[in-house]
Amino acid sequence: MKKDNQTAHSGGVGFFGLLGILFIALKLIGVINWSWWLVTLPLWGGIAVVVILVLIVYAAAALIK
């Protein structure tokens, strides 16, 4: 009997996505009076982590050279 290899995929919204949705909802119902760039800031969190990691790798490569 042959077994099929199956992988489980977890999808959905991450931490930054949930925080962004929360801030947008609070802004729309008037609980917070922040500017829109501050409200959407958590949505850029994932990109910021990637950019920081790339900068660290670049700096480490420059130090090794």
Secondary structure as UniProt FT lines:
FT   HELIX           15..28
FT   TURN            29..30
FT   HELIX           36..39
FT   HELIX           41..44
FT   HELIX           45..64
//
